Amino acid sequence: VLDAGGDVVMMEAGYLQCMWLSRVEDMEELSQKVLNVALYIQRRYGRTDTKFGRIIRNLIGLSCGEFECFFVGKKAIYYTLIGNTVKDSFHSASLCGNNEVVVSREFWKCIKYKEEYMFQTLPDEFVTVFSLRLESLSAGLNNSEILDVIQIVK
């Protein structure tokens, strides 16, 4: 996440909240990069077997838009994010199956190269993204940012 320009807002009890700040005019490019990072994380770390026989899996939900940020605390400061964007990211994560990334309606609208992904639109118009299409990877894409993020995170 950090290598791809994002920031970790909170990490607690197996929950990781990250964000990327962007201007509206840069959202299309950034959304593509964030989705590729999420797919890489799912492919690489989507299932972890613990020593105690438990299986840990990632639930990755993505959304984009405006949100409010509050700073709470006196001795230690905690960041609290609220708003529809945050609600959509939690809802997206709740819809995740194994090795999937689920994105909100608003996030999916920002994806320019939808045909480069294996995806399914859900009844509430959220979108489950399974992977990049193999032919997109082997065709030497014209838009290098898709492969750049995957290379950065490796």
C-alpha positions as CSV (number, residue, x, y, z in Angstrom):
1,V,0.0,0.0,0.0
2,L,2.7,2.4,1.0
3,D,4.9,1.5,-2.1
4,A,1.9,2.3,-4.3
5,G,1.4,5.8,-2.8
6,G,-1.3,5.0,-0.3
7,D,-1.3,5.6,3.4
8,V,-2.5,3.3,6.3
9,V,-5.0,5.2,8.4
10,M,-5.8,2.5,11.0
11,M,-4.7,-1.1,11.7
12,E,-6.6,-2.8,14.5
13,A,-7.9,-6.3,15.2
14,G,-7.1,-7.6,11.7
15,Y,-8.7,-4.6,10.1
16,L,-6.7,-2.3,7.8
17,Q,-8.0,1.0,6.6
18,C,-6.0,2.7,3.8
19,M,-6.5,5.8,1.7
20,W,-5.0,7.5,-1.3
21,L,-5.6,11.3,-1.6
22,S,-6.3,12.6,-5.0
23,R,-7.7,15.5,-7.0
24,V,-10.9,14.7,-8.8
25,E,-9.2,15.0,-12.2
26,D,-6.6,12.3,-11.2
27,M,-9.2,9.8,-9.8
28,E,-9.4,7.8,-13.0
29,E,-5.7,7.0,-13.1
30,L,-5.5,6.5,-9.3
31,S,-8.5,4.1,-9.2
32,Q,-6.9,1.9,-11.8
33,K,-3.7,1.7,-9.8
34,V,-5.5,1.1,-6.5
35,L,-7.5,-1.7,-8.0
36,N,-4.4,-3.4,-9.4
37,V,-2.7,-3.1,-6.0
38,A,-5.8,-4.8,-4.4
39,L,-5.8,-7.6,-6.9
40,Y,-2.1,-8.2,-6.3
41,I,-2.6,-8.3,-2.6
42,Q,-5.5,-10.8,-3.0
43,R,-3.4,-13.0,-5.4
44,R,-0.3,-12.9,-3.1
45,Y,-1.9,-12.8,0.4
46,G,-5.5,-13.7,-0.1
47,R,-5.4,-16.8,1.9
48,T,-3.1,-17.4,4.9
49,D,-3.1,-20.7,6.9
50,T,-2.2,-20.1,10.5
51,K,-0.3,-22.5,12.8
52,F,-3.5,-23.1,14.7
53,G,-5.4,-24.4,11.7
54,R,-7.3,-21.2,11.0
55,I,-7.5,-19.7,7.6
56,I,-7.3,-15.9,7.3
57,R,-8.5,-14.3,4.2
58,N,-8.6,-10.7,3.0
59,L,-11.8,-8.8,2.5
60,I,-11.0,-5.9,0.2
61,G,-13.6,-3.3,-0.5
62,L,-12.8,-0.2,-2.5
63,S,-14.7,3.1,-2.9
64,C,-13.8,6.6,-3.9
65,G,-15.2,10.0,-3.1
66,E,-15.3,12.6,-0.4
67,F,-15.2,11.8,3.3
68,E,-14.8,13.6,6.7
69,C,-11.7,13.0,8.8
70,F,-11.7,13.6,12.6
71,F,-8.8,13.5,15.0
72,V,-9.8,11.9,18.3
73,G,-7.7,11.6,21.5
74,K,-5.5,13.5,23.8
75,K,-2.4,11.4,24.6
76,A,-2.7,9.3,21.5
77,I,-4.4,10.6,18.4
78,Y,-6.7,8.4,16.3
79,Y,-8.0,9.2,12.9
80,T,-11.7,8.5,12.2
81,L,-13.1,8.6,8.7
82,I,-16.8,8.9,8.1
83,G,-19.1,9.4,5.2
84,N,-20.8,7.5,2.3
85,T,-17.5,6.7,0.8
86,V,-16.4,4.9,4.0
87,K,-19.7,3.2,4.3
88,D,-19.4,2.0,0.7
89,S,-15.9,0.6,1.3
90,F,-17.2,-1.4,4.3
91,H,-20.2,-2.6,2.3
92,S,-17.9,-3.6,-0.6
93,A,-15.7,-5.6,1.8
94,S,-18.8,-7.4,3.3
95,L,-19.6,-8.7,-0.2
96,C,-16.2,-10.2,-0.8
97,G,-15.7,-13.9,-1.6
98,N,-12.4,-15.8,-1.8
99,N,-9.7,-13.9,-3.7
100,E,-12.1,-11.2,-4.9
101,V,-12.1,-7.4,-4.7
102,V,-15.4,-5.7,-4.6
103,V,-15.7,-2.0,-5.6
104,S,-18.5,0.5,-5.2
105,R,-20.5,2.0,-8.0
106,E,-18.6,5.3,-7.8
107,F,-15.2,3.5,-7.9
108,W,-16.2,1.4,-10.9
109,K,-17.3,4.5,-12.8
110,C,-13.7,5.8,-12.5
111,I,-12.2,2.6,-14.1
112,K,-11.4,3.5,-17.7
113,Y,-10.2,0.1,-18.9
114,K,-13.0,-2.1,-17.6
115,E,-12.4,-4.7,-20.4
116,E,-9.0,-5.5,-18.9
117,Y,-10.7,-7.2,-15.9
118,M,-12.6,-10.3,-15.2
119,F,-15.6,-8.9,-13.3
120,Q,-19.3,-9.3,-12.4
121,T,-21.8,-6.6,-11.7
122,L,-23.8,-7.3,-8.5
123,P,-27.5,-6.5,-8.1
124,D,-26.8,-3.3,-6.1
125,E,-24.4,-2.2,-8.9
126,F,-21.3,-2.9,-6.9
127,V,-18.8,-4.9,-8.9
128,T,-16.8,-8.0,-8.0
129,V,-13.4,-8.0,-9.7
130,F,-11.7,-11.3,-9.9
131,S,-8.5,-10.6,-11.8
132,L,-6.8,-8.9,-14.7
133,R,-7.5,-10.7,-18.0
134,L,-4.6,-12.8,-19.1
135,E,-4.7,-11.4,-22.6
136,S,-4.3,-7.9,-21.1
137,L,-1.1,-8.9,-19.3
138,S,0.3,-10.7,-22.3
139,A,-0.7,-8.1,-24.9
140,G,1.8,-5.5,-23.6
141,L,-0.8,-3.0,-22.6
142,N,-0.6,0.5,-24.0
143,N,-1.4,2.0,-20.6
144,S,1.7,1.2,-18.6
145,E,0.3,2.3,-15.2
146,I,-1.6,-1.0,-14.9
147,L,1.6,-3.0,-15.0
148,D,3.7,-0.3,-13.2
149,V,1.8,-0.8,-9.9
150,I,2.0,-4.6,-10.0
151,Q,5.8,-4.3,-10.6
152,I,6.1,-1.7,-7.7
153,V,4.3,-3.9,-5.2
154,K,6.3,-7.0,-6.2
